[in-house]
């Protein structure tokens, strides 16, 4: 498995964690050829400050528990309009809706290919509890 494939898998794992906490508009971009410091950007939206903080916590918890890794750095946790979690090979960008539209990372990185990711299927036991 190449480094980029590993980065894409990490991005998908982050996306799954975000999805598990009802994050929306999840996009993964392959920025390997465009950005020297990282291979994949994961971009997602939360509905409020607490929701964006919860999304960040979900990613951090999943990576810590499953992979034993912590972000190299994180920014924006207090304000939670835009939280950045830097894991080196992947960078997770979690936004509230307004700042996501304003900064337009997908527009800035329009030359980046999208990484394939699908929302996990809802298990029958989860669906029955709703």
Secondary structure, DSSP 8 states (H G I E B T S, - for coil): --HHHHHHHHHHHHHHHHHHTT-EEEEEEE-TTT-TT-SEEEEEEESSHHHHHHHHHHHHHHHHHHH----SEEE-TTT-SEEEEE-SSEEEEEEEHHHHHHH-HHHHTTTSEE---------HHHHHT-
